[in-house]
Amino acid sequence: MTDQADFIYFECQACGFDSVQKADFTGSDACPLCDGDNNRYSQMTQRICRDTDQPEGRDARTAL
């Protein structure tokens, strides 16, 4: 398992949705699924991405 400091791993503690964004990401930390499904704010946790992360949502690493 290797850290990928150029990317951030986001995970919603309420529903489990996760995604990977570039380290310079400036968007919202709100979970898009919780916000879209029931119109409630659920903050996604953040940490440095690992090469073993396989997110359900967007994976910015594949855009390279």
Number of C-alpha atoms within 10 A of each C-alpha: 7 8 14 16 12 12 21 23 23 24 23 20 13 12 12 14 17 23 21 26 20 16 15 9 11 8 7 9 16 17 24 19 19 18 13 10 8 8 10 13 14 17 18 21 15 15 13 16 23 16 12 10 14 14 15 12 15 13 18 15 14 7 6 4
